[in-house]
Amino acid sequence: MTDKDCILYVDDEENNLNSFRAYFRKEYTVFTASNAVDALEILENNHIPVIISDQRMPNITGIEFLEKTIEKYPDHLRILITAYADMGLVIEAINRGQINKFIQKPWDWEELSLSIKNSLLVYNLRAELKQKNQQLQKVNDELNKFVYSVSHDLRSPLMSILGLVQLSKKEQQSKVTENYFDNIKNCVVKLDTFVVNIIDYYKNSHAEKRNDDIDFKELISHVFDSLKNLDSNVILESDIDQVENFKSDMFRLEVILKNLISNAIKYQNSNNKTPKVNIKVTSTKQEVTIVVSDNGIGIAADYIKNIFNLFFRIGSSSRKEGSGIGLYIVKEAVEKIGATITVQSQPLLGTSFKIVIPFNQISFKRH
């Protein structure tokens, strides 16, 4: 077997077959057949990307023969050779035979040669694209399995460790061991947050946009409950003015709020006697506005333009250093729901994030 590309030419005239074979034999592995039965047998036993057929044959037309090859060889390229080509024949050939190229008799050898080369190029490019798509699908499937494994196999032991630490802290112990347990707890929480961020990043990148009914009272209550163990000293407040019912992406809204609120809790000012985080939601017929504000340590003006960049971290103590993923995920999720986000902050006074979801991204309904 040679490395040459294979082509098949079907024609009931032996002279045409001989001249075709002689012209292309050095460039390709040439198969010829004088009838459809022999041609189909050749296709069955050989990989032949380009099929060329004469239109006028005694028992079957070229279009009819090429039509027979479609189901079993859908990716192959087909060329029809005909002495006449009216519009009706062209339409029939395209609809029935999926013809890629017409060549008129008597053919021009250079035109025929170029048509075969172009057909082989198209076939090889399609085959390469198909292979890459299959590889991409394989990688995507493996990534799905990995994220599932991270979500269950890694987070479960982390939560078990955290539970044991909390139980151990209730037992009588010295100040030194209590500090050890606090450090273990902080490390576990930090690692779990990083794992959750990875999962959220993946889901946000791959999940289709959803259209859920949103009740902000329920959503924010759920988010508060999920974050209440981060720091019990921080007061979580909400002010919700939801006059209109609307639809949006529940998953991405939850990701946005969890990241913003957890950051607001994490970056509180230790000298503040009343640390607070406030969520304010207002809705009109034009837009929904969500403001997440805190009275924490704030962000210096030089850092604000970079806070949404992937893996950007603000210089801080190791205890408060983030993963550099959370706000990047927030920005990506905001864009996916068609919203905008802005930030205002003053060092030692606090930070405020404002999200605006325009009317055209929300399906409003009257109560």
Disulfide bonds with the S-S distance in Angstrom:
none
